[in-house]
Amino acid sequence: MAKMTEQEAWELDEILTSTDPKTGINGTGFISRRDARILGLDDLSINYLMTKAQAAQKSPAQIIGELVREKIAASV
């Protein structure tokens, strides 16, 4: 992941601390395409995440959580 400048870090902090998280299955909400770009995800990752979320009728945040849990389970 590319390193953020101090200004970018402050802007991300402002977004994350001043926004109430809301999830949506259509790519809106806490993890939207715009948010994914801010977090440093590439186009391939964003497209995969949004496609899986829409197909499963889940939020992108839920898909990320599932992927993390799978990775943890596989390493134990």
Distance bins in CASP14 RR format, pairs under 12 A and 6 or more apart:
PFRMAT RR
TARGET T0000
AUTHOR 0000-0000-0000
RMODE 2
METHOD distances of the structure
MODEL  1
1 38 0 0 0 0 0 1 0 0 0 0 0
1 39 0 0 0 0 1 0 0 0 0 0 0
1 40 1 0 1 0 0 0 0 0 0 0 0
1 41 0 0 0 0 1 0 0 0 0 0 0
1 42 0 0 0 0 1 0 0 0 0 0 0
1 45 0 0 0 0 0 1 0 0 0 0 0
2 8 0 0 0 0 1 0 0 0 0 0 0
2 37 0 0 0 0 0 1 0 0 0 0 0
2 38 0 0 0 0 0 1 0 0 0 0 0
2 39 0 0 0 0 0 1 0 0 0 0 0
2 40 1 0 0 1 0 0 0 0 0 0 0
2 41 0 0 0 0 0 1 0 0 0 0 0
2 42 0 0 0 0 1 0 0 0 0 0 0
3 9 0 0 0 0 1 0 0 0 0 0 0
3 40 0 0 0 0 0 1 0 0 0 0 0
4 10 0 0 0 0 1 0 0 0 0 0 0
4 11 0 0 0 0 1 0 0 0 0 0 0
4 12 1 0 0 1 0 0 0 0 0 0 0
4 13 0 0 0 0 0 1 0 0 0 0 0
4 38 0 0 0 0 1 0 0 0 0 0 0
4 39 0 0 0 0 0 1 0 0 0 0 0
4 40 0 0 0 0 1 0 0 0 0 0 0
5 11 0 0 0 0 1 0 0 0 0 0 0
5 12 0 0 0 0 0 1 0 0 0 0 0
6 12 0 0 0 0 0 1 0 0 0 0 0
6 13 0 0 0 0 0 1 0 0 0 0 0
7 13 0 0 0 0 0 1 0 0 0 0 0
7 14 0 0 0 0 0 1 0 0 0 0 0
8 14 0 0 0 0 0 1 0 0 0 0 0
8 15 0 0 0 0 0 1 0 0 0 0 0
8 37 0 0 0 0 0 1 0 0 0 0 0
8 38 0 0 0 0 1 0 0 0 0 0 0
8 39 0 0 0 0 0 1 0 0 0 0 0
8 40 0 0 0 0 0 1 0 0 0 0 0
9 15 0 0 0 0 0 1 0 0 0 0 0
9 16 0 0 0 0 0 1 0 0 0 0 0
9 38 0 0 0 0 0 1 0 0 0 0 0
9 39 0 0 0 0 0 1 0 0 0 0 0
10 16 0 0 0 0 0 1 0 0 0 0 0
10 17 0 0 0 0 0 1 0 0 0 0 0
10 18 0 0 0 0 0 1 0 0 0 0 0
11 17 0 0 0 0 0 1 0 0 0 0 0
11 18 0 0 0 0 0 1 0 0 0 0 0
11 38 0 0 0 0 1 0 0 0 0 0 0
12 18 0 0 0 0 0 1 0 0 0 0 0
12 19 0 0 0 0 0 1 0 0 0 0 0
12 34 0 0 0 0 0 1 0 0 0 0 0
12 35 0 0 0 0 1 0 0 0 0 0 0
12 37 0 0 0 0 0 1 0 0 0 0 0
12 38 1 0 1 0 0 0 0 0 0 0 0
12 39 1 0 0 1 0 0 0 0 0 0 0
12 40 0 0 0 0 1 0 0 0 0 0 0
13 19 0 0 0 0 0 1 0 0 0 0 0
13 38 0 0 0 0 0 1 0 0 0 0 0
14 38 0 0 0 0 0 1 0 0 0 0 0
15 21 0 0 0 0 0 1 0 0 0 0 0
15 30 0 0 0 0 0 1 0 0 0 0 0
15 32 0 0 0 0 0 1 0 0 0 0 0
15 34 0 0 0 0 1 0 0 0 0 0 0
15 35 1 0 0 1 0 0 0 0 0 0 0
15 37 0 0 0 0 0 1 0 0 0 0 0
15 38 1 0 0 1 0 0 0 0 0 0 0
15 39 0 0 0 0 0 1 0 0 0 0 0
16 30 0 0 0 0 1 0 0 0 0 0 0
16 31 0 0 0 0 0 1 0 0 0 0 0
16 35 0 0 0 0 1 0 0 0 0 0 0
16 38 0 0 0 0 1 0 0 0 0 0 0
16 39 0 0 0 0 1 0 0 0 0 0 0
19 29 0 0 0 0 1 0 0 0 0 0 0
19 30 0 0 0 0 1 0 0 0 0 0 0
19 31 0 0 0 0 0 1 0 0 0 0 0
19 32 0 0 0 0 0 1 0 0 0 0 0
19 34 0 0 0 0 0 1 0 0 0 0 0
19 35 0 0 0 0 1 0 0 0 0 0 0
19 38 0 0 0 0 0 1 0 0 0 0 0
20 29 0 0 0 0 1 0 0 0 0 0 0
20 30 0 0 0 0 1 0 0 0 0 0 0
21 28 0 0 0 0 0 1 0 0 0 0 0
21 29 1 0 0 1 0 0 0 0 0 0 0
21 30 1 0 1 0 0 0 0 0 0 0 0
21 31 0 0 0 0 1 0 0 0 0 0 0
21 32 0 0 0 0 0 1 0 0 0 0 0
21 35 0 0 0 0 0 1 0 0 0 0 0
21 59 0 0 0 0 1 0 0 0 0 0 0
21 60 0 0 0 0 0 1 0 0 0 0 0
21 61 1 0 0 1 0 0 0 0 0 0 0
22 28 1 0 0 1 0 0 0 0 0 0 0
22 29 1 0 1 0 0 0 0 0 0 0 0
22 30 1 0 0 1 0 0 0 0 0 0 0
22 31 0 0 0 0 0 1 0 0 0 0 0
22 32 0 0 0 0 0 1 0 0 0 0 0
22 35 0 0 0 0 0 1 0 0 0 0 0
22 59 0 0 0 0 1 0 0 0 0 0 0
22 61 0 0 0 0 0 1 0 0 0 0 0
23 29 1 0 1 0 0 0 0 0 0 0 0
23 30 1 0 1 0 0 0 0 0 0 0 0
23 31 1 0 0 1 0 0 0 0 0 0 0
23 32 0 0 0 0 1 0 0 0 0 0 0
23 35 0 0 0 0 0 1 0 0 0 0 0
23 53 0 0 0 0 1 0 0 0 0 0 0
23 57 0 0 0 0 0 1 0 0 0 0 0
23 58 0 0 0 0 1 0 0 0 0 0 0
23 59 1 1 0 0 0 0 0 0 0 0 0
23 60 1 0 0 1 0 0 0 0 0 0 0
23 61 1 0 1 0 0 0 0 0 0 0 0
23 62 1 0 0 1 0 0 0 0 0 0 0
23 63 0 0 0 0 0 1 0 0 0 0 0
23 64 0 0 0 0 0 1 0 0 0 0 0
23 65 0 0 0 0 0 1 0 0 0 0 0
24 30 0 0 0 0 1 0 0 0 0 0 0
24 31 0 0 0 0 1 0 0 0 0 0 0
24 32 0 0 0 0 1 0 0 0 0 0 0
24 35 0 0 0 0 0 1 0 0 0 0 0
24 50 0 0 0 0 0 1 0 0 0 0 0
24 53 0 0 0 0 1 0 0 0 0 0 0
24 54 0 0 0 0 0 1 0 0 0 0 0
24 57 0 0 0 0 1 0 0 0 0 0 0
24 58 0 0 0 0 1 0 0 0 0 0 0
24 59 1 0 1 0 0 0 0 0 0 0 0
24 60 0 0 0 0 1 0 0 0 0 0 0
24 61 0 0 0 0 1 0 0 0 0 0 0
24 62 0 0 0 0 1 0 0 0 0 0 0
24 63 0 0 0 0 0 1 0 0 0 0 0
25 31 0 0 0 0 0 1 0 0 0 0 0
25 32 0 0 0 0 0 1 0 0 0 0 0
25 50 0 0 0 0 0 1 0 0 0 0 0
25 51 0 0 0 0 0 1 0 0 0 0 0
25 52 0 0 0 0 0 1 0 0 0 0 0
25 53 1 0 0 1 0 0 0 0 0 0 0
25 54 1 0 0 1 0 0 0 0 0 0 0
25 55 0 0 0 0 1 0 0 0 0 0 0
25 56 0 0 0 0 1 0 0 0 0 0 0
25 57 1 0 1 0 0 0 0 0 0 0 0
25 58 1 0 0 1 0 0 0 0 0 0 0
25 59 1 0 0 1 0 0 0 0 0 0 0
25 60 0 0 0 0 1 0 0 0 0 0 0
25 61 0 0 0 0 0 1 0 0 0 0 0
25 62 0 0 0 0 1 0 0 0 0 0 0
25 63 0 0 0 0 0 1 0 0 0 0 0
26 32 0 0 0 0 1 0 0 0 0 0 0
26 33 0 0 0 0 0 1 0 0 0 0 0
26 50 0 0 0 0 1 0 0 0 0 0 0
26 51 0 0 0 0 0 1 0 0 0 0 0
26 53 0 0 0 0 1 0 0 0 0 0 0
26 54 1 0 0 1 0 0 0 0 0 0 0
26 55 0 0 0 0 0 1 0 0 0 0 0
26 57 0 0 0 0 1 0 0 0 0 0 0
26 58 0 0 0 0 0 1 0 0 0 0 0
26 59 0 0 0 0 1 0 0 0 0 0 0
26 60 0 0 0 0 1 0 0 0 0 0 0
27 33 1 0 0 1 0 0 0 0 0 0 0
27 34 0 0 0 0 1 0 0 0 0 0 0
27 35 0 0 0 0 1 0 0 0 0 0 0
27 36 0 0 0 0 1 0 0 0 0 0 0
27 46 0 0 0 0 1 0 0 0 0 0 0
27 47 0 0 0 0 0 1 0 0 0 0 0
27 49 0 0 0 0 1 0 0 0 0 0 0
27 50 1 0 1 0 0 0 0 0 0 0 0
27 51 0 0 0 0 0 1 0 0 0 0 0
27 52 0 0 0 0 0 1 0 0 0 0 0
27 53 1 0 0 1 0 0 0 0 0 0 0
27 54 1 0 0 1 0 0 0 0 0 0 0
27 57 0 0 0 0 0 1 0 0 0 0 0
27 58 0 0 0 0 0 1 0 0 0 0 0
27 59 1 0 0 1 0 0 0 0 0 0 0
27 60 1 0 0 1 0 0 0 0 0 0 0
27 61 0 0 0 0 0 1 0 0 0 0 0
27 62 0 0 0 0 0 1 0 0 0 0 0
27 63 0 0 0 0 0 1 0 0 0 0 0
28 34 0 0 0 0 1 0 0 0 0 0 0
28 35 0 0 0 0 1 0 0 0 0 0 0
28 36 0 0 0 0 0 1 0 0 0 0 0
28 50 0 0 0 0 0 1 0 0 0 0 0
28 53 0 0 0 0 0 1 0 0 0 0 0
28 54 0 0 0 0 0 1 0 0 0 0 0
28 59 0 0 0 0 1 0 0 0 0 0 0
28 60 0 0 0 0 1 0 0 0 0 0 0
28 61 0 0 0 0 0 1 0 0 0 0 0
29 35 1 0 0 1 0 0 0 0 0 0 0
29 36 0 0 0 0 0 1 0 0 0 0 0
29 50 0 0 0 0 0 1 0 0 0 0 0
29 53 0 0 0 0 0 1 0 0 0 0 0
29 59 1 0 0 1 0 0 0 0 0 0 0
29 60 0 0 0 0 1 0 0 0 0 0 0
29 61 0 0 0 0 1 0 0 0 0 0 0
29 62 0 0 0 0 0 1 0 0 0 0 0
30 36 0 0 0 0 0 1 0 0 0 0 0
30 38 0 0 0 0 0 1 0 0 0 0 0
30 39 0 0 0 0 0 1 0 0 0 0 0
30 53 0 0 0 0 0 1 0 0 0 0 0
30 59 1 0 0 1 0 0 0 0 0 0 0
30 60 1 0 0 1 0 0 0 0 0 0 0
30 61 1 0 1 0 0 0 0 0 0 0 0
30 62 0 0 0 0 0 1 0 0 0 0 0
30 63 0 0 0 0 0 1 0 0 0 0 0
30 64 0 0 0 0 1 0 0 0 0 0 0
30 65 0 0 0 0 0 1 0 0 0 0 0
31 37 0 0 0 0 0 1 0 0 0 0 0
31 38 0 0 0 0 0 1 0 0 0 0 0
31 39 1 0 0 1 0 0 0 0 0 0 0
31 40 0 0 0 0 0 1 0 0 0 0 0
31 41 0 0 0 0 1 0 0 0 0 0 0
31 45 0 0 0 0 0 1 0 0 0 0 0
31 46 0 0 0 0 1 0 0 0 0 0 0
31 49 1 0 0 1 0 0 0 0 0 0 0
31 50 0 0 0 0 1 0 0 0 0 0 0
31 52 0 0 0 0 0 1 0 0 0 0 0
31 53 0 0 0 0 1 0 0 0 0 0 0
31 58 0 0 0 0 0 1 0 0 0 0 0
31 59 1 0 0 1 0 0 0 0 0 0 0
31 60 1 1 0 0 0 0 0 0 0 0 0
31 61 1 0 1 0 0 0 0 0 0 0 0
31 62 0 0 0 0 1 0 0 0 0 0 0
31 63 0 0 0 0 1 0 0 0 0 0 0
31 64 1 0 0 1 0 0 0 0 0 0 0
31 65 0 0 0 0 0 1 0 0 0 0 0
32 38 0 0 0 0 1 0 0 0 0 0 0
32 39 0 0 0 0 0 1 0 0 0 0 0
32 41 0 0 0 0 0 1 0 0 0 0 0
32 46 0 0 0 0 1 0 0 0 0 0 0
32 49 0 0 0 0 0 1 0 0 0 0 0
32 50 0 0 0 0 1 0 0 0 0 0 0
32 53 0 0 0 0 0 1 0 0 0 0 0
32 59 0 0 0 0 1 0 0 0 0 0 0
32 60 1 0 0 1 0 0 0 0 0 0 0
32 61 0 0 0 0 0 1 0 0 0 0 0
33 39 0 0 0 0 0 1 0 0 0 0 0
33 40 0 0 0 0 0 1 0 0 0 0 0
33 41 0 0 0 0 1 0 0 0 0 0 0
33 42 0 0 0 0 0 1 0 0 0 0 0
33 43 0 0 0 0 1 0 0 0 0 0 0
33 45 0 0 0 0 0 1 0 0 0 0 0
33 46 1 0 1 0 0 0 0 0 0 0 0
33 47 0 0 0 0 1 0 0 0 0 0 0
33 49 0 0 0 0 1 0 0 0 0 0 0
33 50 1 0 0 1 0 0 0 0 0 0 0
33 51 0 0 0 0 0 1 0 0 0 0 0
33 53 0 0 0 0 0 1 0 0 0 0 0
33 60 0 0 0 0 1 0 0 0 0 0 0
34 40 0 0 0 0 0 1 0 0 0 0 0
34 41 0 0 0 0 0 1 0 0 0 0 0
34 46 0 0 0 0 1 0 0 0 0 0 0
34 50 0 0 0 0 0 1 0 0 0 0 0
34 60 0 0 0 0 0 1 0 0 0 0 0
35 41 0 0 0 0 1 0 0 0 0 0 0
35 46 0 0 0 0 1 0 0 0 0 0 0
35 49 0 0 0 0 0 1 0 0 0 0 0
35 50 0 0 0 0 0 1 0 0 0 0 0
35 59 0 0 0 0 0 1 0 0 0 0 0
35 60 0 0 0 0 1 0 0 0 0 0 0
35 61 0 0 0 0 1 0 0 0 0 0 0
35 64 0 0 0 0 0 1 0 0 0 0 0
36 42 0 0 0 0 1 0 0 0 0 0 0
36 43 0 0 0 0 1 0 0 0 0 0 0
36 44 0 0 0 0 0 1 0 0 0 0 0
36 45 1 0 0 1 0 0 0 0 0 0 0
36 46 1 0 1 0 0 0 0 0 0 0 0
36 47 0 0 0 0 1 0 0 0 0 0 0
36 48 0 0 0 0 0 1 0 0 0 0 0
36 49 1 0 0 1 0 0 0 0 0 0 0
36 50 0 0 0 0 1 0 0 0 0 0 0
36 53 0 0 0 0 0 1 0 0 0 0 0
36 60 1 0 0 1 0 0 0 0 0 0 0
36 61 0 0 0 0 0 1 0 0 0 0 0
36 63 0 0 0 0 0 1 0 0 0 0 0
36 64 0 0 0 0 1 0 0 0 0 0 0
37 43 0 0 0 0 1 0 0 0 0 0 0
37 45 0 0 0 0 0 1 0 0 0 0 0
37 46 1 0 0 1 0 0 0 0 0 0 0
37 49 0 0 0 0 0 1 0 0 0 0 0
38 46 0 0 0 0 0 1 0 0 0 0 0
39 45 0 0 0 0 1 0 0 0 0 0 0
39 46 0 0 0 0 1 0 0 0 0 0 0
39 49 0 0 0 0 0 1 0 0 0 0 0
39 60 0 0 0 0 0 1 0 0 0 0 0
39 61 0 0 0 0 0 1 0 0 0 0 0
39 64 0 0 0 0 1 0 0 0 0 0 0
40 46 0 0 0 0 1 0 0 0 0 0 0
41 47 0 0 0 0 1 0 0 0 0 0 0
41 48 0 0 0 0 1 0 0 0 0 0 0
41 49 1 0 0 1 0 0 0 0 0 0 0
41 50 0 0 0 0 0 1 0 0 0 0 0
41 60 0 0 0 0 1 0 0 0 0 0 0
41 64 0 0 0 0 1 0 0 0 0 0 0
42 48 0 0 0 0 1 0 0 0 0 0 0
42 49 0 0 0 0 0 1 0 0 0 0 0
43 49 0 0 0 0 0 1 0 0 0 0 0
43 50 0 0 0 0 0 1 0 0 0 0 0
44 50 0 0 0 0 0 1 0 0 0 0 0
44 51 0 0 0 0 0 1 0 0 0 0 0
45 51 0 0 0 0 0 1 0 0 0 0 0
45 52 0 0 0 0 0 1 0 0 0 0 0
45 60 0 0 0 0 0 1 0 0 0 0 0
45 63 0 0 0 0 0 1 0 0 0 0 0
45 64 0 0 0 0 0 1 0 0 0 0 0
45 67 0 0 0 0 0 1 0 0 0 0 0
46 52 0 0 0 0 0 1 0 0 0 0 0
46 53 0 0 0 0 0 1 0 0 0 0 0
46 60 0 0 0 0 1 0 0 0 0 0 0
46 63 0 0 0 0 0 1 0 0 0 0 0
46 64 0 0 0 0 0 1 0 0 0 0 0
47 53 0 0 0 0 0 1 0 0 0 0 0
47 54 0 0 0 0 0 1 0 0 0 0 0
47 60 0 0 0 0 0 1 0 0 0 0 0
48 54 0 0 0 0 0 1 0 0 0 0 0
48 55 0 0 0 0 0 1 0 0 0 0 0
48 60 0 0 0 0 0 1 0 0 0 0 0
48 63 0 0 0 0 1 0 0 0 0 0 0
48 64 0 0 0 0 0 1 0 0 0 0 0
48 67 0 0 0 0 1 0 0 0 0 0 0
49 55 0 0 0 0 0 1 0 0 0 0 0
49 56 0 0 0 0 0 1 0 0 0 0 0
49 58 0 0 0 0 0 1 0 0 0 0 0
49 59 0 0 0 0 0 1 0 0 0 0 0
49 60 1 0 1 0 0 0 0 0 0 0 0
49 61 0 0 0 0 1 0 0 0 0 0 0
49 62 0 0 0 0 0 1 0 0 0 0 0
49 63 1 0 1 0 0 0 0 0 0 0 0
49 64 1 0 0 1 0 0 0 0 0 0 0
49 65 0 0 0 0 0 1 0 0 0 0 0
49 66 0 0 0 0 0 1 0 0 0 0 0
49 67 0 0 0 0 1 0 0 0 0 0 0
50 56 0 0 0 0 0 1 0 0 0 0 0
50 58 0 0 0 0 0 1 0 0 0 0 0
50 59 0 0 0 0 0 1 0 0 0 0 0
50 60 1 0 0 1 0 0 0 0 0 0 0
50 61 0 0 0 0 0 1 0 0 0 0 0
50 63 0 0 0 0 1 0 0 0 0 0 0
50 64 0 0 0 0 0 1 0 0 0 0 0
51 58 0 0 0 0 0 1 0 0 0 0 0
51 60 0 0 0 0 0 1 0 0 0 0 0
51 63 0 0 0 0 1 0 0 0 0 0 0
52 58 1 0 0 1 0 0 0 0 0 0 0
52 59 0 0 0 0 0 1 0 0 0 0 0
52 60 0 0 0 0 1 0 0 0 0 0 0
52 61 0 0 0 0 0 1 0 0 0 0 0
52 62 0 0 0 0 1 0 0 0 0 0 0
52 63 1 0 1 0 0 0 0 0 0 0 0
52 64 0 0 0 0 1 0 0 0 0 0 0
52 65 0 0 0 0 0 1 0 0 0 0 0
52 66 0 0 0 0 1 0 0 0 0 0 0
52 67 0 0 0 0 1 0 0 0 0 0 0
53 59 1 0 0 1 0 0 0 0 0 0 0
53 60 1 0 1 0 0 0 0 0 0 0 0
53 61 0 0 0 0 1 0 0 0 0 0 0
53 62 1 0 0 1 0 0 0 0 0 0 0
53 63 1 0 1 0 0 0 0 0 0 0 0
53 64 0 0 0 0 1 0 0 0 0 0 0
53 65 0 0 0 0 0 1 0 0 0 0 0
53 66 0 0 0 0 0 1 0 0 0 0 0
53 67 0 0 0 0 0 1 0 0 0 0 0
54 60 0 0 0 0 1 0 0 0 0 0 0
54 62 0 0 0 0 0 1 0 0 0 0 0
54 63 0 0 0 0 1 0 0 0 0 0 0
55 63 0 0 0 0 1 0 0 0 0 0 0
56 62 1 0 0 1 0 0 0 0 0 0 0
56 63 1 0 0 1 0 0 0 0 0 0 0
56 66 0 0 0 0 1 0 0 0 0 0 0
56 67 0 0 0 0 0 1 0 0 0 0 0
57 63 0 0 0 0 0 1 0 0 0 0 0
58 64 0 0 0 0 0 1 0 0 0 0 0
58 65 0 0 0 0 1 0 0 0 0 0 0
58 66 0 0 0 0 1 0 0 0 0 0 0
58 67 0 0 0 0 0 1 0 0 0 0 0
59 65 0 0 0 0 1 0 0 0 0 0 0
59 66 0 0 0 0 0 1 0 0 0 0 0
60 66 0 0 0 0 0 1 0 0 0 0 0
60 67 0 0 0 0 0 1 0 0 0 0 0
61 67 0 0 0 0 0 1 0 0 0 0 0
61 68 0 0 0 0 0 1 0 0 0 0 0
62 68 0 0 0 0 0 1 0 0 0 0 0
62 69 0 0 0 0 0 1 0 0 0 0 0
63 69 0 0 0 0 0 1 0 0 0 0 0
63 70 0 0 0 0 0 1 0 0 0 0 0
64 70 0 0 0 0 0 1 0 0 0 0 0
64 71 0 0 0 0 0 1 0 0 0 0 0
65 71 0 0 0 0 1 0 0 0 0 0 0
65 72 0 0 0 0 1 0 0 0 0 0 0
65 73 0 0 0 0 0 1 0 0 0 0 0
66 72 0 0 0 0 0 1 0 0 0 0 0
66 73 0 0 0 0 0 1 0 0 0 0 0
67 73 0 0 0 0 0 1 0 0 0 0 0
67 74 0 0 0 0 0 1 0 0 0 0 0
68 74 0 0 0 0 0 1 0 0 0 0 0
68 75 0 0 0 0 0 1 0 0 0 0 0
69 75 0 0 0 0 0 1 0 0 0 0 0
69 76 0 0 0 0 0 1 0 0 0 0 0
70 76 0 0 0 0 0 1 0 0 0 0 0
END
